[in-house]
Amino acid sequence: MFEKRLRFFRSLLFVVDLAVVALCWIAAYFWRFFAPLFPVTKGVPDLDLYLTLLFLVLAVFAVALPASGIYRRPWARPAQVWWPALRASATGVIMAVTLTYFLRPYDFSRMVFAQFFALIFVALILARPLMQAAMRRFYNERAGEGVLIIGAEELGRQVAANIQKHPELGLRVVGFLSRRPEMIGKQIDGLSVLGGYQAIKGILAGGSVHMLIIALPLAAHDRINEVLEQVADEAVDVKIVPDLYRFMKLRGSVEEFEGMPVIGLAGSPLEGWSRLVKRAVDIVGSLAGIVLLGPLMLAAAIGVRLSSPGPIFYRQERMGMDGRLFSMLKFRSMPVGAEDECGPVWACEDDCRPTRFGAFMRKYSIDETPQFFNVLRGEMSLVGPRPERPELIAEFRKQIPGYMLRHRTKAGITGWAQVNGWRGNTSLEKRIEHDLYYIENWSPWFDFQIMLRTVGRVLFDPNAY
């Protein structure tokens, strides 16, 4: 039933989007030829010509919209949907402009296409919250289909909370059932525990329940079998939510192989077009960084050479994506052999190892600028979890469950943890928490925000030493 309702919601959203495409196309025509800001010099073309072209535009967007991934999360917030909306708008307009070359001798205004692009991009973003609000209002005026949750523990409560978070799906939680007598009659987050498992048939007979969700741990297979036996001959939709969801740290998935369900616990967060876009930004950004910061890097190289004998660059083995090792470049900030006695440790405020010039470089992260070459070579990204040394990672893995999940993406010059102040000798748990949040919520806009905030952190970071 969940998938059925999601398909309905996505289909409805698709129809609304096509209607929005049509409205934006007509609005672009009037904006171009009747707005005083854009004077017309060759006369106003017939609206019928543009209405005829609308069929081609709709056909193109019928392909571009689903291909953009905009329906993957139909209730995504505007900050999450802007990238697929941009992809759909750009792809649709480019395809439409290309196809108009085959419609000679008709000459369509390129300004109309440009204005249409601006309108449809904004409209696709705004359509989502408006659609959700309309659906919620529709279902608030109706009872919705009842859902009974078997299990009143943490898993069952999480299921109920997720359903209540999306009233646009038209589902209504009736209550819980629990095998613990002391729970019966109690309220949990505003929902009642209606009885024990023996009450299932009586509640179903009332006709108010259309879906039964078993939210019990997989170890409780006896209780699961007990429930399944009671509902075997009932006309009700039965779902099981396995407690494996708590292990799905990074975009877990459920697939089917030869009739067997296969649950993925930690998939790669950056795949397909997303990975290509991030790599393209890395190449352009690293080249720009090398060119713009070239004079600063040259001055730093001279300063390192004059401050202490030894090489200008310091190569250090770090662990990157999928556990692969690479040599990370830095300007040398310490005398040669400074780590021989103490071994690998984090930099701290009273660290006496750096040279005077090295301490200055560290304060403003100038020593990190050679990592633009690591990015250009594909070993790192502009934004991502900061890479650590293998010997430190061996200890971190013992301390922090799921630590290696941060290695499902490329290490970065800067990251979400760093711009929030979690760098250097700060809480390891907080750094991992922020790294995983970044991976889960990655988007080009998120990367752009982090890069902007990095500038402020470079100048005013109390944890830089």
C-alpha positions as a Markdown table, in Angstrom:
| # | Residue | x | y | z |
|---|---|---|---|---|
| 1 | Met | 0.0 | 0.0 | 0.0 |
| 2 | Phe | 2.9 | 2.4 | 0.7 |
| 3 | Glu | 4.3 | 1.9 | -2.8 |
| 4 | Lys | 0.9 | 2.1 | -4.3 |
| 5 | Arg | 0.2 | 5.5 | -2.6 |
| 6 | Leu | 3.7 | 6.7 | -3.5 |
| 7 | Arg | 3.1 | 5.8 | -7.1 |
| 8 | Phe | -0.3 | 7.7 | -7.0 |
| 9 | Phe | 1.3 | 10.7 | -5.4 |
| 10 | Arg | 4.2 | 10.7 | -7.9 |
| 11 | Ser | 1.8 | 10.3 | -10.9 |
| 12 | Leu | -0.4 | 13.1 | -9.6 |
| 13 | Leu | 2.7 | 15.3 | -9.2 |
| 14 | Phe | 3.8 | 14.4 | -12.7 |
| 15 | Val | 0.5 | 15.6 | -14.1 |
| 16 | Val | 0.6 | 18.8 | -12.1 |
| 17 | Asp | 4.2 | 19.4 | -13.3 |
| 18 | Leu | 3.1 | 19.0 | -17.0 |
| 19 | Ala | 0.3 | 21.5 | -16.3 |
| 20 | Val | 2.9 | 23.9 | -14.8 |
| 21 | Val | 5.0 | 23.4 | -17.9 |
| 22 | Ala | 2.1 | 24.5 | -20.1 |
| 23 | Leu | 1.3 | 27.5 | -17.9 |
| 24 | Cys | 4.9 | 28.6 | -17.8 |
| 25 | Trp | 5.2 | 28.3 | -21.6 |
| 26 | Ile | 2.2 | 30.5 | -22.2 |
| 27 | Ala | 3.4 | 32.9 | -19.5 |
| 28 | Ala | 6.8 | 33.1 | -21.2 |
| 29 | Tyr | 5.1 | 34.1 | -24.4 |
| 30 | Phe | 3.1 | 36.9 | -22.9 |
| 31 | Trp | 6.1 | 38.0 | -20.8 |
| 32 | Arg | 8.3 | 38.3 | -23.9 |
| 33 | Phe | 5.9 | 39.9 | -26.3 |
| 34 | Phe | 3.6 | 42.0 | -24.0 |
| 35 | Ala | 5.8 | 43.1 | -21.1 |
| 36 | Pro | 7.1 | 46.7 | -21.4 |
| 37 | Leu | 10.6 | 45.6 | -20.4 |
| 38 | Phe | 11.1 | 43.7 | -23.6 |
| 39 | Pro | 10.1 | 45.8 | -26.6 |
| 40 | Val | 9.1 | 44.0 | -29.8 |
| 41 | Thr | 10.7 | 45.1 | -33.0 |
| 42 | Lys | 9.5 | 42.5 | -35.6 |
| 43 | Gly | 5.8 | 42.3 | -34.6 |
| 44 | Val | 4.1 | 39.9 | -32.2 |
| 45 | Pro | 3.9 | 36.3 | -33.5 |
| 46 | Asp | 0.6 | 34.5 | -33.4 |
| 47 | Leu | -0.1 | 32.7 | -30.1 |
| 48 | Asp | -1.4 | 29.7 | -32.0 |
| 49 | Leu | 2.1 | 29.0 | -33.3 |
| 50 | Tyr | 3.4 | 28.8 | -29.7 |
| 51 | Leu | 0.5 | 26.7 | -28.6 |
| 52 | Thr | 1.3 | 24.3 | -31.4 |
| 53 | Leu | 4.9 | 24.1 | -30.2 |
| 54 | Leu | 3.6 | 23.5 | -26.7 |
| 55 | Phe | 2.8 | 19.9 | -27.6 |
| 56 | Leu | 6.5 | 19.4 | -28.4 |
| 57 | Val | 7.5 | 21.1 | -25.2 |
| 58 | Leu | 5.2 | 18.8 | -23.2 |
| 59 | Ala | 6.5 | 15.7 | -24.9 |
| 60 | Val | 10.1 | 16.7 | -24.1 |
| 61 | Phe | 9.4 | 17.5 | -20.5 |
| 62 | Ala | 7.5 | 14.2 | -20.1 |
| 63 | Val | 10.9 | 12.6 | -20.7 |
| 64 | Ala | 13.1 | 15.1 | -18.9 |
| 65 | Leu | 11.1 | 15.3 | -15.6 |
| 66 | Pro | 11.3 | 11.6 | -14.7 |
| 67 | Ala | 14.9 | 11.3 | -15.9 |
| 68 | Ser | 16.0 | 14.2 | -13.6 |
| 69 | Gly | 15.2 | 12.2 | -10.5 |
| 70 | Ile | 12.7 | 14.8 | -9.3 |
| 71 | Tyr | 10.2 | 12.2 | -8.2 |
| 72 | Arg | 12.6 | 10.1 | -6.2 |
| 73 | Arg | 11.6 | 11.9 | -3.0 |
| 74 | Pro | 8.2 | 13.4 | -3.8 |
| 75 | Trp | 7.9 | 15.3 | -0.5 |
| 76 | Ala | 11.5 | 16.8 | -0.6 |
| 77 | Arg | 11.9 | 20.3 | 0.7 |
| 78 | Pro | 12.7 | 23.1 | -1.8 |
| 79 | Ala | 16.4 | 23.1 | -0.7 |
| 80 | Gln | 16.6 | 19.4 | -1.7 |
| 81 | Val | 14.6 | 19.6 | -4.9 |
| 82 | Trp | 16.3 | 22.6 | -6.6 |
| 83 | Trp | 19.1 | 20.5 | -8.2 |
| 84 | Pro | 16.7 | 17.9 | -10.0 |
| 85 | Ala | 14.5 | 20.9 | -10.9 |
| 86 | Leu | 17.4 | 22.6 | -12.5 |
| 87 | Arg | 18.4 | 19.4 | -14.4 |
| 88 | Ala | 14.8 | 18.9 | -15.6 |
| 89 | Ser | 14.5 | 22.5 | -16.7 |
| 90 | Ala | 17.8 | 22.7 | -18.5 |
| 91 | Thr | 17.4 | 19.3 | -20.2 |
| 92 | Gly | 13.9 | 20.1 | -21.3 |
| 93 | Val | 14.7 | 23.5 | -22.7 |
| 94 | Ile | 17.9 | 22.4 | -24.5 |
| 95 | Met | 16.0 | 19.5 | -26.1 |
| 96 | Ala | 13.1 | 21.8 | -27.1 |
| 97 | Val | 15.5 | 24.4 | -28.6 |
| 98 | Thr | 17.4 | 21.7 | -30.5 |
| 99 | Leu | 14.2 | 20.2 | -32.0 |
| 100 | Thr | 12.9 | 23.6 | -33.1 |
| 101 | Tyr | 15.7 | 23.7 | -35.7 |
| 102 | Phe | 13.8 | 21.0 | -37.6 |
| 103 | Leu | 10.7 | 23.2 | -37.7 |
| 104 | Arg | 11.9 | 25.6 | -40.4 |
| 105 | Pro | 10.7 | 28.0 | -41.7 |
| 106 | Tyr | 9.2 | 28.9 | -38.4 |
| 107 | Asp | 11.4 | 31.1 | -36.2 |
| 108 | Phe | 10.8 | 30.9 | -32.5 |
| 109 | Ser | 12.1 | 33.5 | -30.1 |
| 110 | Arg | 15.1 | 32.4 | -28.1 |
| 111 | Met | 14.1 | 34.9 | -25.4 |
| 112 | Val | 10.9 | 33.0 | -24.9 |
| 113 | Phe | 12.9 | 29.9 | -24.2 |
| 114 | Ala | 15.2 | 31.8 | -21.7 |
| 115 | Gln | 12.2 | 33.2 | -19.9 |
| 116 | Phe | 10.5 | 29.9 | -19.9 |
| 117 | Phe | 13.5 | 28.3 | -18.3 |
| 118 | Ala | 13.5 | 30.8 | -15.5 |
| 119 | Leu | 9.8 | 30.3 | -14.9 |
| 120 | Ile | 9.7 | 26.5 | -15.0 |
| 121 | Phe | 12.7 | 26.2 | -12.7 |
| 122 | Val | 11.1 | 28.3 | -10.0 |
| 123 | Ala | 7.6 | 26.7 | -10.6 |
| 124 | Leu | 8.9 | 23.2 | -10.2 |
| 125 | Ile | 10.4 | 24.0 | -6.9 |
| 126 | Leu | 7.3 | 25.8 | -5.6 |
| 127 | Ala | 4.9 | 23.1 | -6.9 |
| 128 | Arg | 6.0 | 20.5 | -4.3 |
| 129 | Pro | 5.1 | 22.3 | -1.1 |
| 130 | Leu | 1.9 | 23.6 | -2.6 |
| 131 | Met | 0.9 | 20.1 | -3.7 |
| 132 | Gln | 1.7 | 18.6 | -0.3 |
| 133 | Ala | -0.4 | 21.3 | 1.4 |
| 134 | Ala | -3.3 | 20.6 | -0.9 |
| 135 | Met | -3.1 | 16.9 | -0.4 |
| 136 | Arg | -2.9 | 17.3 | 3.4 |
| 137 | Arg | -5.9 | 19.5 | 3.4 |
| 138 | Phe | -7.8 | 17.0 | 1.3 |
| 139 | Tyr | -7.0 | 14.1 | 3.6 |
| 140 | Asn | -7.6 | 16.2 | 6.8 |
| 141 | Glu | -11.2 | 16.6 | 5.7 |
| 142 | Arg | -11.5 | 12.8 | 5.3 |
| 143 | Ala | -10.8 | 10.0 | 7.7 |
| 144 | Gly | -8.0 | 8.3 | 5.7 |
| 145 | Glu | -7.3 | 4.6 | 5.7 |
| 146 | Gly | -6.6 | 3.1 | 9.1 |
| 147 | Val | -3.2 | 1.6 | 10.1 |
| 148 | Leu | -2.8 | -0.7 | 13.1 |
| 149 | Ile | 0.8 | -1.1 | 14.4 |
| 150 | Ile | 1.8 | -4.4 | 16.1 |
| 151 | Gly | 4.5 | -3.4 | 18.6 |
| 152 | Ala | 4.5 | -0.4 | 20.9 |
| 153 | Glu | 8.3 | -0.3 | 21.4 |
| 154 | Glu | 10.8 | 2.1 | 19.7 |
| 155 | Leu | 10.4 | 0.5 | 16.3 |
| 156 | Gly | 6.6 | 0.8 | 16.3 |
| 157 | Arg | 6.7 | 4.4 | 17.6 |
| 158 | Gln | 9.1 | 5.3 | 14.8 |
| 159 | Val | 6.8 | 3.8 | 12.2 |
| 160 | Ala | 3.8 | 5.7 | 13.6 |
| 161 | Ala | 5.8 | 9.0 | 13.6 |
| 162 | Asn | 6.9 | 8.5 | 10.0 |
| 163 | Ile | 3.3 | 7.9 | 8.9 |
| 164 | Gln | 2.0 | 10.9 | 10.8 |
| 165 | Lys | 4.7 | 13.0 | 9.2 |
| 166 | His | 3.2 | 12.5 | 5.8 |
| 167 | Pro | -0.6 | 13.0 | 6.0 |
| 168 | Glu | -0.6 | 13.6 | 2.2 |
| 169 | Leu | -0.4 | 9.8 | 1.8 |
| 170 | Gly | -3.9 | 9.5 | 3.3 |
| 171 | Leu | -3.0 | 7.0 | 6.1 |
| 172 | Arg | -4.2 | 7.3 | 9.7 |
| 173 | Val | -2.7 | 5.4 | 12.6 |
| 174 | Val | -5.5 | 3.8 | 14.6 |
| 175 | Gly | -3.2 | 2.7 | 17.5 |
| 176 | Phe | -0.8 | 0.1 | 18.7 |
| 177 | Leu | -1.1 | -3.5 | 20.0 |
| 178 | Ser | 1.3 | -4.8 | 22.6 |
| 179 | Arg | 1.8 | -8.1 | 24.3 |
| 180 | Arg | 2.7 | -6.3 | 27.6 |
| 181 | Pro | -0.5 | -6.0 | 29.8 |
| 182 | Glu | 0.8 | -2.9 | 31.6 |
| 183 | Met | 0.9 | -1.0 | 28.3 |
| 184 | Ile | -2.7 | -1.6 | 27.3 |
| 185 | Gly | -4.8 | 1.5 | 27.6 |
| 186 | Lys | -1.8 | 3.9 | 27.7 |
| 187 | Gln | -1.1 | 6.7 | 25.3 |
| 188 | Ile | 2.0 | 6.8 | 23.2 |
| 189 | Asp | 2.7 | 10.1 | 21.4 |
| 190 | Gly | -1.1 | 10.7 | 21.4 |
| 191 | Leu | -2.0 | 7.2 | 20.1 |
| 192 | Ser | -3.6 | 4.5 | 22.2 |
| 193 | Val | -2.4 | 1.0 | 22.9 |
| 194 | Leu | -5.7 | -0.8 | 22.1 |
| 195 | Gly | -5.0 | -4.2 | 23.5 |
| 196 | Gly | -2.9 | -7.4 | 23.1 |
| 197 | Tyr | -2.4 | -9.5 | 20.1 |
| 198 | Gln | -5.6 | -11.4 | 20.8 |
| 199 | Ala | -7.5 | -8.2 | 20.0 |
| 200 | Ile | -6.5 | -8.2 | 16.4 |
| 201 | Lys | -9.6 | -10.0 | 15.0 |
| 202 | Gly | -12.0 | -7.8 | 16.9 |
| 203 | Ile | -10.4 | -4.6 | 15.8 |
| 204 | Leu | -10.3 | -5.8 | 12.1 |
| 205 | Ala | -13.9 | -6.7 | 12.3 |
| 206 | Gly | -14.8 | -3.1 | 13.0 |
| 207 | Gly | -13.7 | -2.2 | 9.5 |
| 208 | Ser | -11.6 | 0.8 | 10.4 |
| 209 | Val | -8.3 | -0.8 | 9.7 |
| 210 | His | -7.0 | -1.3 | 6.2 |
| 211 | Met | -3.3 | -2.0 | 6.9 |
| 212 | Leu | -1.5 | -4.0 | 9.6 |
| 213 | Ile | 2.2 | -3.1 | 10.2 |
| 214 | Ile | 4.2 | -5.6 | 12.2 |
| 215 | Ala | 7.0 | -3.6 | 13.9 |
| 216 | Leu | 8.7 | -6.3 | 16.0 |
| 217 | Pro | 12.4 | -7.3 | 16.1 |
| 218 | Leu | 13.3 | -10.2 | 13.8 |
| 219 | Ala | 14.4 | -12.2 | 16.9 |
| 220 | Ala | 10.7 | -12.2 | 17.9 |
| 221 | His | 9.8 | -14.6 | 15.1 |
| 222 | Asp | 7.4 | -16.5 | 17.5 |
| 223 | Arg | 5.3 | -13.4 | 18.0 |
| 224 | Ile | 5.5 | -12.5 | 14.3 |
| 225 | Asn | 4.1 | -16.0 | 13.4 |
| 226 | Glu | 1.4 | -15.6 | 16.0 |
| 227 | Val | 0.2 | -12.4 | 14.4 |
| 228 | Leu | 0.5 | -13.8 | 10.8 |
| 229 | Glu | -1.6 | -16.8 | 11.8 |
| 230 | Gln | -4.4 | -14.6 | 13.1 |
| 231 | Val | -4.6 | -12.5 | 10.0 |
| 232 | Ala | -4.0 | -15.3 | 7.4 |
| 233 | Asp | -7.7 | -15.2 | 6.3 |
| 234 | Glu | -8.3 | -11.5 | 6.8 |
| 235 | Ala | -8.8 | -9.0 | 3.9 |
| 236 | Val | -6.2 | -6.6 | 5.2 |
| 237 | Asp | -2.8 | -5.4 | 3.8 |
| 238 | Val | 0.0 | -6.8 | 6.0 |
| 239 | Lys | 3.5 | -5.2 | 6.1 |
| 240 | Ile | 6.6 | -6.1 | 8.2 |
| 241 | Val | 9.1 | -3.4 | 9.1 |
| 242 | Pro | 12.4 | -5.2 | 10.1 |
| 243 | Asp | 14.5 | -3.7 | 12.8 |
| 244 | Leu | 17.4 | -3.9 | 10.3 |
| 245 | Tyr | 16.5 | -0.3 | 9.4 |
| 246 | Arg | 18.6 | 0.9 | 12.3 |
| 247 | Phe | 21.7 | -0.6 | 10.6 |
| 248 | Met | 20.9 | 1.3 | 7.3 |
| 249 | Lys | 23.3 | 4.1 | 7.9 |
| 250 | Leu | 23.7 | 5.3 | 4.3 |
| 251 | Arg | 20.7 | 5.1 | 2.0 |
| 252 | Gly | 19.7 | 1.5 | 2.6 |
| 253 | Ser | 17.8 | -0.3 | -0.2 |
| 254 | Val | 15.7 | -3.4 | -0.7 |
| 255 | Glu | 16.2 | -5.3 | -4.0 |
| 256 | Glu | 15.0 | -8.6 | -5.4 |
| 257 | Phe | 17.2 | -11.4 | -6.7 |
| 258 | Glu | 15.7 | -14.6 | -8.0 |
| 259 | Gly | 12.6 | -14.1 | -5.8 |
| 260 | Met | 14.7 | -13.4 | -2.7 |
| 261 | Pro | 14.6 | -10.0 | -0.9 |
| 262 | Val | 18.1 | -8.5 | -0.6 |
| 263 | Ile | 18.5 | -5.7 | 1.9 |
| 264 | Gly | 21.3 | -3.3 | 1.3 |
| 265 | Leu | 22.6 | -1.7 | 4.5 |
| 266 | Ala | 25.1 | 0.9 | 3.1 |
| 267 | Gly | 25.0 | 1.8 | -0.5 |
| 268 | Ser | 27.2 | 4.3 | -2.3 |
| 269 | Pro | 25.6 | 7.8 | -1.9 |
| 270 | Leu | 27.1 | 9.3 | -5.0 |
| 271 | Glu | 26.3 | 7.4 | -8.2 |
| 272 | Gly | 25.6 | 8.1 | -11.8 |
| 273 | Trp | 25.1 | 11.7 | -12.8 |
| 274 | Ser | 25.7 | 12.9 | -9.2 |
| 275 | Arg | 29.2 | 11.5 | -9.2 |
| 276 | Leu | 29.9 | 13.0 | -12.7 |
| 277 | Val | 28.7 | 16.4 | -11.6 |
| 278 | Lys | 30.8 | 16.4 | -8.4 |
| 279 | Arg | 33.9 | 15.3 | -10.4 |
| 280 | Ala | 33.3 | 18.1 | -13.0 |
| 281 | Val | 33.0 | 20.7 | -10.2 |
| 282 | Asp | 36.2 | 19.3 | -8.6 |
| 283 | Ile | 38.2 | 19.6 | -11.8 |
| 284 | Val | 37.0 | 23.2 | -12.5 |
| 285 | Gly | 37.3 | 24.2 | -8.8 |
| 286 | Ser | 40.8 | 22.7 | -8.3 |
| 287 | Leu | 42.1 | 24.4 | -11.5 |
| 288 | Ala | 40.6 | 27.7 | -10.4 |
| 289 | Gly | 42.1 | 27.3 | -6.9 |
| 290 | Ile | 45.6 | 26.5 | -8.4 |
| 291 | Val | 45.4 | 29.6 | -10.7 |
| 292 | Leu | 43.9 | 32.0 | -8.2 |
| 293 | Leu | 46.1 | 30.9 | -5.2 |
| 294 | Gly | 49.2 | 30.4 | -7.3 |
| 295 | Pro | 51.0 | 33.6 | -6.1 |
| 296 | Leu | 50.1 | 32.6 | -2.4 |
| 297 | Met | 51.4 | 29.1 | -2.9 |
| 298 | Leu | 54.6 | 30.4 | -4.5 |
| 299 | Ala | 55.1 | 32.7 | -1.5 |
| 300 | Ala | 54.4 | 29.8 | 0.9 |
| 301 | Ala | 57.0 | 27.6 | -0.9 |
| 302 | Ile | 59.6 | 30.3 | -0.5 |
| 303 | Gly | 58.7 | 30.8 | 3.1 |
| 304 | Val | 59.0 | 27.0 | 3.8 |
| 305 | Arg | 62.4 | 26.9 | 2.1 |
| 306 | Leu | 63.7 | 29.8 | 4.1 |
| 307 | Ser | 62.2 | 28.8 | 7.5 |
| 308 | Ser | 63.9 | 25.4 | 7.9 |
| 309 | Pro | 66.0 | 23.0 | 5.8 |
| 310 | Gly | 64.3 | 20.2 | 4.0 |
| 311 | Pro | 61.7 | 19.7 | 1.2 |
| 312 | Ile | 59.0 | 22.2 | 0.5 |
| 313 | Phe | 56.2 | 19.6 | 0.4 |
| 314 | Tyr | 55.2 | 17.1 | 3.0 |
| 315 | Arg | 53.7 | 13.9 | 1.7 |
| 316 | Gln | 51.6 | 11.9 | 4.1 |
| 317 | Glu | 49.7 | 8.7 | 3.6 |
| 318 | Arg | 46.0 | 9.1 | 4.1 |
| 319 | Met | 43.0 | 6.9 | 3.6 |
| 320 | Gly | 40.4 | 8.0 | 1.0 |
| 321 | Met | 37.3 | 6.6 | -0.7 |
| 322 | Asp | 36.7 | 2.9 | -0.2 |
| 323 | Gly | 39.7 | 2.6 | 2.1 |
| 324 | Arg | 42.2 | 3.4 | -0.7 |
| 325 | Leu | 45.5 | 4.9 | 0.4 |
| 326 | Phe | 47.0 | 8.0 | -1.3 |
| 327 | Ser | 49.7 | 10.6 | -0.6 |
| 328 | Met | 48.2 | 13.8 | 0.6 |
| 329 | Leu | 50.2 | 17.0 | -0.2 |
| 330 | Lys | 50.8 | 19.8 | 2.3 |
| 331 | Phe | 53.4 | 22.5 | 2.6 |
| 332 | Arg | 55.9 | 21.3 | 5.3 |
| 333 | Ser | 55.1 | 23.2 | 8.5 |
| 334 | Met | 57.5 | 21.3 | 10.9 |
| 335 | Pro | 61.2 | 20.6 | 10.9 |
| 336 | Val | 62.2 | 17.3 | 9.2 |
| 337 | Gly | 61.8 | 14.4 | 11.6 |
| 338 | Ala | 59.5 | 16.3 | 14.1 |
| 339 | Glu | 57.1 | 13.3 | 14.3 |
| 340 | Asp | 59.8 | 10.6 | 14.8 |
| 341 | Glu | 59.7 | 10.8 | 18.6 |
| 342 | Cys | 56.0 | 11.3 | 19.3 |
| 343 | Gly | 54.5 | 9.5 | 16.3 |
| 344 | Pro | 51.3 | 10.5 | 14.6 |
| 345 | Val | 49.1 | 12.8 | 16.8 |
| 346 | Trp | 46.6 | 15.5 | 16.1 |
| 347 | Ala | 47.7 | 19.2 | 16.1 |
| 348 | Cys | 46.7 | 21.1 | 19.2 |
| 349 | Glu | 46.9 | 24.6 | 20.6 |
| 350 | Asp | 50.2 | 24.1 | 22.5 |
| 351 | Asp | 51.8 | 22.1 | 19.7 |
| 352 | Cys | 55.5 | 23.1 | 19.7 |
| 353 | Arg | 56.5 | 21.1 | 16.6 |
| 354 | Pro | 55.7 | 23.6 | 13.8 |
| 355 | Thr | 58.2 | 26.2 | 12.8 |
| 356 | Arg | 57.3 | 29.9 | 13.2 |
| 357 | Phe | 56.3 | 30.1 | 9.6 |
| 358 | Gly | 54.6 | 26.7 | 9.7 |
| 359 | Ala | 52.4 | 27.9 | 12.6 |
| 360 | Phe | 51.4 | 30.9 | 10.6 |
| 361 | Met | 50.5 | 28.7 | 7.6 |
| 362 | Arg | 48.4 | 26.3 | 9.8 |
| 363 | Lys | 46.5 | 29.2 | 11.4 |
| 364 | Tyr | 45.2 | 30.2 | 8.0 |
| 365 | Ser | 45.2 | 26.7 | 6.4 |
| 366 | Ile | 47.8 | 27.8 | 3.8 |
| 367 | Asp | 49.6 | 24.6 | 4.3 |
| 368 | Glu | 46.5 | 22.7 | 2.9 |
| 369 | Thr | 46.5 | 24.5 | -0.5 |
| 370 | Pro | 48.6 | 21.9 | -2.3 |
| 371 | Gln | 45.7 | 19.5 | -1.9 |
| 372 | Phe | 44.1 | 21.2 | -4.9 |
| 373 | Phe | 46.5 | 18.9 | -6.9 |
| 374 | Asn | 45.2 | 15.9 | -5.0 |
| 375 | Val | 41.7 | 17.0 | -6.1 |
| 376 | Leu | 42.8 | 17.4 | -9.7 |
| 377 | Arg | 44.3 | 13.9 | -9.7 |
| 378 | Gly | 41.0 | 12.5 | -8.5 |
| 379 | Glu | 42.3 | 11.4 | -5.1 |
| 380 | Met | 40.3 | 13.9 | -3.1 |
| 381 | Ser | 37.3 | 16.2 | -3.6 |
| 382 | Leu | 36.9 | 19.9 | -2.8 |
| 383 | Val | 34.3 | 19.0 | -0.2 |
| 384 | Gly | 34.1 | 15.8 | 1.8 |
| 385 | Pro | 35.2 | 14.1 | 5.1 |
| 386 | Arg | 38.7 | 15.1 | 6.0 |
| 387 | Pro | 41.2 | 12.2 | 5.4 |
| 388 | Glu | 43.0 | 10.6 | 8.3 |
| 389 | Arg | 46.2 | 8.5 | 8.6 |
| 390 | Pro | 45.7 | 4.7 | 8.5 |
| 391 | Glu | 47.3 | 4.3 | 12.0 |
| 392 | Leu | 44.8 | 6.7 | 13.6 |
| 393 | Ile | 41.9 | 5.1 | 11.7 |
| 394 | Ala | 42.8 | 1.7 | 13.1 |
| 395 | Glu | 42.1 | 3.2 | 16.6 |
| 396 | Phe | 39.0 | 5.2 | 15.6 |
| 397 | Arg | 37.4 | 2.0 | 14.2 |
| 398 | Lys | 37.6 | 0.5 | 17.6 |
| 399 | Gln | 36.0 | 3.5 | 19.3 |
| 400 | Ile | 33.3 | 4.6 | 16.9 |
| 401 | Pro | 30.8 | 2.1 | 15.4 |
| 402 | Gly | 30.3 | 2.7 | 11.7 |
| 403 | Tyr | 33.4 | 4.9 | 11.4 |
| 404 | Met | 34.3 | 3.5 | 7.9 |
| 405 | Leu | 31.0 | 4.7 | 6.5 |
| 406 | Arg | 32.6 | 8.1 | 6.0 |
| 407 | His | 34.9 | 6.4 | 3.4 |
| 408 | Arg | 32.0 | 5.8 | 1.1 |
| 409 | Thr | 32.8 | 9.1 | -0.6 |
| 410 | Lys | 36.0 | 10.9 | -1.5 |
| 411 | Ala | 37.9 | 12.8 | 1.2 |
| 412 | Gly | 37.7 | 16.6 | 0.9 |
| 413 | Ile | 39.9 | 19.7 | 1.4 |
| 414 | Thr | 37.0 | 21.0 | 3.6 |
| 415 | Gly | 33.9 | 19.4 | 5.0 |
| 416 | Trp | 30.6 | 19.9 | 6.9 |
| 417 | Ala | 32.3 | 19.0 | 10.2 |
| 418 | Gln | 35.1 | 21.5 | 9.6 |
| 419 | Val | 32.9 | 24.5 | 8.8 |
| 420 | Asn | 30.9 | 23.7 | 12.0 |
| 421 | Gly | 34.0 | 23.9 | 14.1 |
| 422 | Trp | 34.8 | 20.2 | 14.5 |
| 423 | Arg | 38.4 | 20.0 | 13.3 |
| 424 | Gly | 41.7 | 19.4 | 14.9 |
| 425 | Asn | 41.6 | 18.1 | 18.5 |
| 426 | Thr | 37.8 | 18.2 | 18.9 |
| 427 | Ser | 35.1 | 15.5 | 19.5 |
| 428 | Leu | 35.6 | 12.6 | 17.1 |
| 429 | Glu | 32.0 | 11.5 | 17.6 |
| 430 | Lys | 30.7 | 14.9 | 16.4 |
| 431 | Arg | 33.0 | 14.9 | 13.4 |
| 432 | Ile | 31.7 | 11.5 | 12.3 |
| 433 | Glu | 28.1 | 12.6 | 12.9 |
| 434 | His | 28.6 | 15.6 | 10.7 |
| 435 | Asp | 30.5 | 13.6 | 8.0 |
| 436 | Leu | 27.6 | 11.1 | 7.8 |
| 437 | Tyr | 25.1 | 13.9 | 7.6 |
| 438 | Tyr | 27.0 | 15.4 | 4.7 |
| 439 | Ile | 27.0 | 12.1 | 2.8 |
| 440 | Glu | 23.3 | 11.5 | 3.4 |
| 441 | Asn | 22.3 | 15.0 | 2.3 |
| 442 | Trp | 24.8 | 15.7 | -0.5 |
| 443 | Ser | 23.8 | 18.1 | -3.3 |
| 444 | Pro | 25.8 | 20.6 | -5.4 |
| 445 | Trp | 24.2 | 23.4 | -3.4 |
| 446 | Phe | 25.3 | 21.8 | -0.1 |
| 447 | Asp | 28.9 | 21.7 | -1.4 |
| 448 | Phe | 28.6 | 25.3 | -2.5 |
| 449 | Gln | 27.4 | 26.3 | 1.0 |
| 450 | Ile | 30.3 | 24.5 | 2.6 |
| 451 | Met | 32.8 | 26.2 | 0.3 |
| 452 | Leu | 31.4 | 29.6 | 1.1 |
| 453 | Arg | 31.5 | 28.9 | 4.9 |
| 454 | Thr | 35.0 | 27.6 | 4.6 |
| 455 | Val | 36.2 | 31.1 | 3.7 |
| 456 | Gly | 35.0 | 32.5 | 7.0 |
| 457 | Arg | 36.4 | 29.5 | 8.9 |
| 458 | Val | 39.9 | 30.0 | 7.3 |
| 459 | Leu | 40.0 | 33.6 | 8.6 |
| 460 | Phe | 38.3 | 33.1 | 12.0 |
| 461 | Asp | 38.7 | 29.5 | 13.2 |
| 462 | Pro | 39.7 | 29.1 | 16.8 |
| 463 | Asn | 40.5 | 25.4 | 16.3 |
| 464 | Ala | 43.1 | 26.1 | 13.6 |
| 465 | Tyr | 46.7 | 25.6 | 14.8 |
